[in-house]
Amino acid sequence: MSPLLDRLWQALLDTLLMVGASALLALLLGIPLAVLLVTSSRGGLFEAPLLNRVVGWLVNLFRSVPFLILMVALIPFTRLLVGTSYGVWAAVVPLTIAATPFFARIAEVSLREVDPGLIEAAQAMGCRRRHIVWHVLLAEARPGLVGGFTITLVTLINASAMAGAIGAGGLGDLAYRYGYQRFDSQTMLTVIVVLVALVCLLQYGGDRLARGLNRRG
């Protein structure tokens, strides 16, 4: 394997690890956050306006900070959590914190688009509120949730490239160190092609899955 391919392969693995770990955490944290935002709002299943305002404010706070600034600001917290501020796992912390509120807002929109008549019908049949959340809200919003998660994945790939350029490794680091600092246009072009292919592949897979869920629904 040529040195370029060797470096490219390792950078791709690092990027996939960064994005995969961050996306999984954002999914696990973002959906409960979105459910909390929807169900605690006025007229929601678990109406709690004060809690809704506080959670909504926190989500907006983290969403409004640009990723580069957030990453630098979180360095002490990242070091406390994973023991270092450099490398793949150090990047997972700010990537997760940036992606979770982003995905939560998209998921919130999908949950709000569920037909209120279905919720009222479930209530009329005596369904418990937690069953309505699971079997009506989340089940009906699946295509929108998949579409929103795909957008989050693409955003994470862009952010991981930015994180790579400041010490996280991955494709961004490869493009910066070899493509930019060493004026290696072949490396830069190869990294761009790989990133574009990765985004297209994810978008295609996400769109197909969302369409499939929509038809089954």
Backbone bond lengths (Angstrom), bond angles and torsions (degrees), N, CA, C in turn:
res aa  C-N    CA-C-N  psi(-1)  N-CA   C-N-CA  omega(-1)  CA-C   N-CA-C  phi
1 M - - - 1.465 - - 1.541 109.41 -
2 S 1.341 117.57 134.06 1.462 120.90 -178.26 1.524 109.67 -68.89
3 P 1.358 116.88 157.40 1.480 118.79 179.81 1.529 112.42 -56.15
4 L 1.347 117.12 -38.82 1.473 119.55 -179.75 1.529 111.12 -63.54
5 L 1.331 116.09 -46.42 1.465 119.38 -179.74 1.528 110.93 -64.41
6 D 1.320 115.69 -37.84 1.469 120.05 178.74 1.527 110.78 -62.13
7 R 1.338 115.91 -47.12 1.464 120.20 178.93 1.527 110.42 -65.84
8 L 1.316 115.77 -40.15 1.470 120.13 -178.78 1.539 110.86 -64.38
9 W 1.301 116.53 -42.29 1.465 120.78 -179.85 1.527 111.01 -62.43
10 Q 1.342 116.41 -45.79 1.469 120.16 179.73 1.530 110.82 -64.53
11 A 1.359 115.99 -40.63 1.468 119.56 179.61 1.534 110.69 -65.61
12 L 1.330 116.32 -38.14 1.471 119.88 178.74 1.526 110.48 -64.93
13 L 1.329 116.72 -43.12 1.471 120.03 178.08 1.529 110.97 -61.24
14 D 1.336 116.30 -42.71 1.469 120.34 178.74 1.527 110.99 -61.89
15 T 1.328 116.19 -43.52 1.470 119.94 179.22 1.523 111.26 -63.86
16 L 1.339 116.31 -43.60 1.472 119.53 179.61 1.529 110.70 -63.45
17 L 1.328 116.54 -37.73 1.472 119.93 178.68 1.531 110.61 -66.44
18 M 1.334 115.96 -45.58 1.476 120.62 179.28 1.520 110.97 -59.77
19 V 1.331 115.18 -51.30 1.462 120.33 -176.06 1.534 110.54 -68.47
20 G 1.334 116.63 -42.67 1.468 119.98 -178.21 1.518 112.48 -62.28
21 A 1.335 116.55 -47.67 1.468 119.91 -178.95 1.533 110.98 -65.35
22 S 1.332 116.32 -43.55 1.469 120.45 -179.12 1.527 111.12 -66.00
23 A 1.341 115.87 -40.61 1.469 119.69 -178.90 1.524 110.97 -66.33
24 L 1.331 116.55 -40.53 1.467 119.38 179.68 1.537 110.64 -62.95
25 L 1.336 115.69 -44.47 1.471 119.37 178.95 1.531 111.17 -65.56
26 A 1.338 116.36 -39.98 1.472 119.92 179.38 1.527 110.90 -64.41
27 L 1.340 115.82 -35.94 1.464 120.01 178.00 1.534 110.54 -66.90
28 L 1.321 115.86 -46.75 1.466 120.40 -177.57 1.530 112.56 -66.90
29 L 1.336 116.37 -31.91 1.468 120.07 -179.84 1.528 111.75 -91.95
30 G 1.322 116.70 -34.31 1.466 120.81 -173.23 1.519 113.97 -70.64
31 I 1.332 117.36 -40.06 1.470 119.11 -178.61 1.536 111.69 -65.86
32 P 1.339 119.10 -48.23 1.475 117.49 175.92 1.539 112.55 -59.21
33 L 1.334 115.93 -35.63 1.467 119.62 178.61 1.531 110.68 -64.96
34 A 1.322 116.38 -41.95 1.473 120.50 178.61 1.531 110.90 -65.85
35 V 1.326 116.05 -42.20 1.471 119.71 177.76 1.528 109.94 -61.24
36 L 1.331 116.13 -41.60 1.471 120.10 178.70 1.527 110.74 -62.21
37 L 1.343 116.83 -42.97 1.473 120.47 -179.80 1.530 111.38 -63.38
38 V 1.330 116.81 -38.91 1.475 120.30 -177.05 1.532 110.82 -76.17
39 T 1.322 116.39 -47.80 1.468 119.22 -173.27 1.533 113.26 -75.99
40 S 1.348 116.88 -22.06 1.470 118.50 -179.58 1.535 112.44 -91.45
41 S 1.339 116.98 -4.69 1.474 119.43 -179.93 1.531 110.27 -73.54
42 R 1.325 116.24 169.73 1.473 120.19 -179.13 1.535 109.87 -60.23
43 G 1.330 115.23 128.66 1.454 120.34 -178.41 1.512 113.63 83.38
44 G 1.358 117.11 0.62 1.461 120.56 -179.06 1.523 112.11 -77.18
45 L 1.319 115.03 175.58 1.465 120.05 -176.34 1.522 111.85 -66.91
46 F 1.335 116.71 -33.73 1.478 121.64 179.31 1.529 108.18 -124.10
47 E 1.291 116.89 58.70 1.476 121.96 -171.97 1.527 112.52 -52.09
48 A 1.339 114.51 123.37 1.476 121.41 178.63 1.530 106.97 -154.01
49 P 1.339 118.13 80.69 1.474 121.70 -172.84 1.528 114.39 -56.29
50 L 1.334 117.37 -39.50 1.472 119.47 -177.54 1.532 109.94 -65.58
51 L 1.327 115.90 -47.68 1.468 120.00 178.31 1.526 110.18 -60.35
52 N 1.313 116.46 -40.79 1.461 121.15 179.55 1.524 111.30 -60.76
53 R 1.341 115.73 -42.29 1.474 118.77 -179.96 1.521 111.33 -65.73
54 V 1.340 116.23 -43.16 1.472 120.01 -178.13 1.536 110.29 -64.30
55 V 1.330 116.57 -47.44 1.475 119.97 -179.63 1.530 109.99 -64.39
56 G 1.333 116.83 -42.68 1.464 120.34 178.77 1.522 111.89 -61.41
57 W 1.333 116.54 -38.42 1.467 120.60 178.93 1.531 110.67 -65.74
58 L 1.336 116.78 -42.69 1.468 120.13 179.34 1.528 111.24 -64.06
59 V 1.318 115.81 -41.69 1.470 120.11 178.39 1.533 110.11 -61.30
60 N 1.325 116.04 -45.75 1.470 119.54 179.70 1.528 111.49 -64.66
61 L 1.335 116.30 -36.21 1.467 120.63 -179.81 1.524 110.59 -59.71
62 F 1.333 116.91 -51.42 1.465 119.93 -176.87 1.532 111.53 -71.76
63 R 1.329 116.66 -28.73 1.463 118.98 178.63 1.524 112.08 -73.19
64 S 1.320 116.80 -25.43 1.468 119.12 -174.79 1.525 112.97 -84.51
65 V 1.340 118.12 -12.25 1.470 119.91 -178.71 1.532 108.93 -88.71
66 P 1.333 118.40 124.61 1.467 120.56 177.03 1.527 111.10 -57.12
67 F 1.342 115.96 145.47 1.462 119.48 -171.99 1.524 112.96 -59.17
68 L 1.329 116.84 -40.29 1.474 119.31 -177.51 1.529 110.62 -61.59
69 I 1.337 116.19 -43.38 1.472 120.44 179.56 1.523 109.94 -67.83
70 L 1.328 116.30 -41.33 1.469 120.41 179.44 1.524 110.46 -60.65
71 M 1.314 116.18 -42.31 1.460 121.08 -178.22 1.533 111.02 -62.14
72 V 1.318 115.72 -43.45 1.470 119.96 -179.91 1.533 110.20 -69.64
73 A 1.328 116.53 -42.02 1.470 120.42 -178.28 1.525 111.64 -64.61
74 L 1.325 116.42 -28.88 1.469 120.64 -176.91 1.520 113.53 -88.55
75 I 1.331 117.44 3.05 1.475 119.47 -176.34 1.542 112.41 -54.63
76 P 1.344 119.53 -46.94 1.485 117.74 178.81 1.529 112.43 -60.88
77 F 1.328 116.53 -41.06 1.460 120.06 179.39 1.536 110.77 -66.89
78 T 1.341 115.94 -40.84 1.467 120.35 178.61 1.524 110.55 -62.08
79 R 1.350 115.79 -44.20 1.471 119.89 179.89 1.518 110.67 -63.63
80 L 1.318 115.88 -37.32 1.474 120.07 179.09 1.528 110.85 -66.07
81 L 1.338 115.55 -36.87 1.466 120.69 -174.05 1.526 112.36 -80.26
82 V 1.335 117.40 -47.02 1.476 119.84 -174.29 1.518 113.33 -114.85
83 G 1.351 117.79 -0.09 1.458 121.05 174.43 1.515 115.09 84.51
84 T 1.314 118.28 -0.06 1.470 121.10 179.16 1.526 109.57 -154.93
85 S 1.319 115.85 158.63 1.464 119.37 176.90 1.524 111.32 -110.27
86 Y 1.337 116.33 6.93 1.462 120.98 179.29 1.529 109.55 -122.09
87 G 1.308 115.10 155.36 1.451 119.67 174.29 1.519 113.47 99.20
88 V 1.323 114.23 178.29 1.457 121.30 -173.42 1.518 112.20 -62.74
89 W 1.333 117.33 -49.36 1.466 119.21 -175.44 1.528 112.05 -69.58
90 A 1.321 116.31 -28.52 1.469 119.00 175.44 1.528 110.29 -66.63
91 A 1.330 116.84 -31.92 1.465 120.35 179.81 1.527 111.62 -75.38
92 V 1.336 116.27 -26.11 1.464 119.25 -178.16 1.542 110.88 -61.50
93 V 1.319 116.98 -34.60 1.479 120.55 -176.94 1.541 111.33 -62.69
94 P 1.349 119.47 -59.32 1.478 117.95 179.15 1.525 113.28 -65.83
95 L 1.330 117.56 -32.24 1.465 119.01 178.29 1.528 110.49 -62.78
96 T 1.330 116.04 -42.43 1.471 119.94 179.30 1.527 111.12 -66.13
97 I 1.327 115.91 -43.11 1.470 119.72 -178.19 1.534 110.94 -67.13
98 A 1.325 116.94 -31.86 1.473 119.66 177.51 1.531 111.38 -77.35
99 A 1.338 116.58 -37.82 1.470 119.87 -173.85 1.528 112.81 -78.61
100 T 1.331 117.54 -31.03 1.469 119.69 -174.70 1.534 112.80 -61.50
101 P 1.339 120.49 -53.08 1.468 119.02 178.57 1.521 112.86 -66.28
102 F 1.336 116.42 -31.76 1.472 120.11 177.33 1.530 109.95 -61.83
103 F 1.340 116.21 -49.97 1.460 120.06 -179.94 1.530 111.32 -67.74
104 A 1.338 116.26 -36.28 1.474 119.90 -178.93 1.530 110.84 -60.31
105 R 1.327 117.66 -41.37 1.467 120.49 179.31 1.526 111.08 -66.36
106 I 1.339 116.98 -40.92 1.470 119.41 178.65 1.530 109.71 -65.36
107 A 1.339 116.12 -43.56 1.465 120.04 179.63 1.525 110.52 -64.68
108 E 1.328 116.65 -35.33 1.469 120.51 178.46 1.531 110.51 -60.51
109 V 1.328 116.04 -43.15 1.472 119.62 178.49 1.531 110.55 -61.43
110 S 1.327 116.84 -42.29 1.470 120.47 179.80 1.524 110.91 -63.56
111 L 1.318 117.03 -40.49 1.469 120.62 -179.89 1.526 110.97 -67.59
112 R 1.335 117.08 -36.22 1.476 120.22 -179.42 1.528 111.35 -71.14
113 E 1.335 117.09 -20.16 1.464 120.10 -179.70 1.532 112.63 -81.26
114 V 1.328 117.19 -6.95 1.475 119.81 177.31 1.525 108.92 -65.56
115 D 1.310 116.45 134.60 1.466 122.71 -177.26 1.548 110.89 -56.76
116 P 1.341 117.82 118.29 1.480 119.66 -179.89 1.527 112.28 -59.35
117 G 1.346 116.42 -25.45 1.464 120.03 179.27 1.525 111.54 -61.66
118 L 1.337 116.91 -34.17 1.463 119.96 178.90 1.528 110.84 -66.80
119 I 1.328 115.57 -38.70 1.475 119.86 179.20 1.534 109.83 -67.85
120 E 1.331 115.44 -42.58 1.470 119.10 178.96 1.523 111.01 -63.72
121 A 1.344 116.47 -39.04 1.466 119.89 178.52 1.525 110.62 -63.87
122 A 1.344 115.95 -41.82 1.469 119.36 179.38 1.530 110.60 -64.90
123 Q 1.336 115.99 -38.98 1.475 119.40 178.18 1.529 110.26 -65.09
124 A 1.341 115.34 -40.53 1.466 119.24 -179.77 1.523 111.40 -63.70
125 M 1.340 116.11 -29.94 1.473 119.93 179.49 1.529 112.23 -82.94
126 G 1.336 115.89 -0.91 1.465 119.68 176.36 1.515 114.78 86.88
127 C 1.340 117.93 16.84 1.471 120.32 178.72 1.529 110.09 -66.13
128 R 1.288 115.49 142.93 1.463 119.54 175.71 1.526 109.39 -72.24
129 R 1.334 115.48 156.10 1.463 118.63 -174.27 1.526 112.77 -63.18
130 R 1.339 116.04 -38.50 1.470 117.15 -179.90 1.538 111.27 -67.92
131 H 1.329 116.36 -30.45 1.465 119.17 176.22 1.525 110.67 -70.32
132 I 1.332 116.82 -35.15 1.469 120.03 177.88 1.535 109.85 -64.71
133 V 1.344 115.71 -41.06 1.470 119.31 178.45 1.525 110.23 -59.85
134 W 1.328 116.64 -46.15 1.464 121.04 -174.29 1.528 112.24 -76.25
135 H 1.338 116.29 -48.53 1.468 120.35 -171.14 1.528 114.00 -90.94
136 V 1.323 118.16 -16.59 1.466 119.67 179.78 1.533 110.53 -112.95
137 L 1.323 116.24 -62.24 1.473 119.59 -175.45 1.529 112.06 -60.17
138 L 1.343 115.89 -59.07 1.466 118.94 -175.43 1.528 111.93 -69.83
139 A 1.332 116.26 -36.55 1.476 118.97 -179.21 1.523 111.16 -66.33
140 E 1.322 117.40 -43.64 1.463 120.69 -177.71 1.527 112.94 -73.46
141 A 1.333 115.70 -26.38 1.470 119.31 -176.17 1.528 112.84 -90.53
142 R 1.334 118.11 4.76 1.466 120.45 -173.74 1.537 114.36 -54.46
143 P 1.352 119.61 -46.55 1.481 117.79 179.49 1.535 112.31 -59.77
144 G 1.324 116.40 -42.64 1.467 120.02 179.00 1.520 111.91 -65.82
145 L 1.338 116.26 -37.42 1.463 120.02 179.56 1.529 110.76 -66.28
146 V 1.342 116.10 -40.65 1.468 119.44 178.50 1.530 110.14 -65.12
147 G 1.357 116.22 -43.20 1.463 119.98 178.36 1.528 111.06 -61.36
148 G 1.322 116.97 -42.42 1.463 121.05 179.28 1.519 112.11 -67.13
149 F 1.324 116.17 -36.63 1.467 119.35 179.32 1.526 110.61 -68.92
150 T 1.332 116.43 -34.20 1.469 119.90 176.62 1.530 110.64 -63.59
151 I 1.328 115.82 -43.12 1.481 119.46 176.95 1.529 109.92 -61.33
152 T 1.330 116.20 -40.01 1.463 120.18 179.25 1.525 110.89 -63.48
153 L 1.340 117.12 -40.74 1.465 120.58 178.77 1.527 111.16 -61.10
154 V 1.334 116.05 -44.37 1.468 119.83 -179.95 1.541 110.07 -63.54
155 T 1.328 115.85 -41.40 1.466 119.68 177.79 1.522 111.14 -63.00
156 L 1.342 116.10 -37.72 1.462 119.93 178.95 1.531 111.68 -65.98
157 I 1.330 116.99 -36.58 1.471 119.31 177.90 1.525 110.04 -62.93
158 N 1.332 116.22 -43.04 1.472 119.81 177.41 1.528 110.99 -62.11
159 A 1.326 115.90 -44.40 1.465 119.76 -178.66 1.529 111.24 -67.93
160 S 1.342 117.28 -35.64 1.469 119.87 -179.71 1.527 110.81 -66.18
161 A 1.336 116.41 -33.77 1.466 119.70 176.63 1.524 110.15 -65.30
162 M 1.343 116.08 -38.31 1.463 120.83 177.70 1.534 110.09 -67.04
163 A 1.344 115.92 -41.97 1.469 120.37 179.37 1.520 110.32 -65.18
164 G 1.333 116.35 -36.40 1.455 120.25 -179.81 1.517 112.16 -63.02
165 A 1.318 115.94 -33.74 1.459 119.93 -178.21 1.523 112.87 -69.84
166 I 1.343 117.35 -14.77 1.477 119.18 179.32 1.531 111.17 -120.54
167 G 1.333 116.11 31.48 1.463 119.24 167.93 1.504 117.79 111.82
168 A 1.328 117.69 7.45 1.467 118.77 -177.91 1.521 112.63 -91.80
169 G 1.328 117.73 -8.65 1.462 120.12 -175.40 1.514 110.89 82.61
170 G 1.325 116.26 -172.17 1.458 120.39 178.77 1.518 112.84 87.60
171 L 1.323 115.83 -167.92 1.464 121.86 -174.40 1.529 112.33 -65.83
172 G 1.326 116.56 -35.11 1.463 119.93 178.34 1.517 111.64 -63.33
173 D 1.326 115.79 -41.22 1.465 121.34 178.72 1.536 110.06 -64.92
174 L 1.328 116.38 -42.66 1.471 120.82 179.52 1.530 110.59 -62.23
175 A 1.341 116.04 -45.44 1.466 119.79 -179.37 1.528 110.97 -64.13
176 Y 1.338 116.94 -38.01 1.466 120.25 -177.50 1.531 111.65 -73.04
177 R 1.342 116.22 -48.46 1.469 119.16 -174.41 1.521 113.12 -72.42
178 Y 1.330 115.76 -40.73 1.476 118.32 -176.71 1.526 111.74 -99.10
179 G 1.325 116.51 -42.69 1.460 118.79 -176.44 1.512 112.66 -73.02
180 Y 1.362 116.28 -44.60 1.474 120.01 -175.38 1.530 112.45 -90.77
181 Q 1.338 116.81 -54.07 1.467 119.17 -174.23 1.530 112.36 -70.73
182 R 1.343 117.72 -30.44 1.472 119.85 -178.69 1.532 111.97 -106.26
183 F 1.319 115.88 9.24 1.475 121.30 177.93 1.535 111.58 52.50
184 D 1.325 116.11 39.63 1.461 121.17 179.59 1.535 108.26 -93.78
185 S 1.312 115.71 92.74 1.474 119.90 -175.16 1.526 112.21 -67.02
186 Q 1.336 117.12 -28.49 1.465 119.60 179.67 1.534 110.46 -65.91
187 T 1.326 116.12 -43.13 1.473 119.78 178.18 1.518 110.72 -65.00
188 M 1.333 116.19 -44.09 1.467 120.02 -179.28 1.524 110.60 -60.36
189 L 1.327 116.37 -46.40 1.462 120.53 -178.87 1.535 110.69 -64.74
190 T 1.323 116.50 -40.59 1.474 119.87 -179.52 1.527 110.69 -63.90
191 V 1.332 116.59 -42.11 1.469 120.24 179.21 1.531 110.33 -62.82
192 I 1.331 116.44 -42.49 1.473 119.86 179.43 1.530 110.43 -61.25
193 V 1.325 116.25 -43.95 1.483 120.28 -179.67 1.533 109.70 -62.37
194 V 1.322 117.05 -43.48 1.481 120.39 -179.56 1.529 110.42 -63.80
195 L 1.332 117.06 -42.47 1.466 120.13 -179.88 1.530 111.41 -64.13
196 V 1.341 115.96 -43.59 1.462 119.66 179.19 1.527 110.35 -62.87
197 A 1.347 116.40 -43.39 1.469 120.50 179.68 1.532 110.62 -62.67
198 L 1.320 116.00 -40.23 1.470 120.54 -179.19 1.529 110.76 -64.24
199 V 1.327 116.19 -44.62 1.468 120.68 -179.74 1.537 110.31 -64.99
200 C 1.344 116.76 -44.54 1.472 120.34 -179.76 1.525 110.77 -61.84
201 L 1.325 116.41 -41.23 1.467 120.91 -179.50 1.527 111.05 -63.56
202 L 1.321 116.01 -45.13 1.470 120.12 179.75 1.525 111.13 -65.23
203 Q 1.335 115.89 -43.33 1.470 119.12 -178.87 1.526 110.60 -64.23
204 Y 1.321 116.49 -41.71 1.474 120.73 179.09 1.529 110.52 -62.15
205 G 1.337 116.42 -47.65 1.470 120.44 179.90 1.522 112.08 -62.66
206 G 1.344 115.97 -43.03 1.463 120.43 179.76 1.520 112.26 -64.32
207 D 1.341 116.21 -42.74 1.474 120.20 179.53 1.526 111.22 -63.19
208 R 1.334 116.10 -42.95 1.474 119.70 -179.78 1.524 111.44 -64.33
209 L 1.324 116.30 -42.01 1.464 119.99 179.99 1.525 110.70 -65.45
210 A 1.343 116.66 -41.95 1.475 120.38 179.03 1.520 111.26 -63.63
211 R 1.340 116.65 -41.53 1.471 120.01 178.50 1.521 110.56 -64.45
212 G 1.336 116.45 -41.10 1.457 120.37 178.67 1.518 112.15 -61.84
213 L 1.317 116.78 -43.71 1.471 121.08 178.75 1.518 111.16 -66.08
214 N 1.331 116.16 -36.41 1.460 120.78 -179.64 1.530 111.35 -65.78
215 R 1.344 115.92 -39.26 1.466 119.70 179.48 1.524 110.66 -68.65
216 R 1.359 115.68 -40.15 1.460 118.46 179.93 1.513 110.97 -67.63
217 G 1.387 114.54 -32.34 1.461 117.38 178.80 1.500 112.21 -67.14
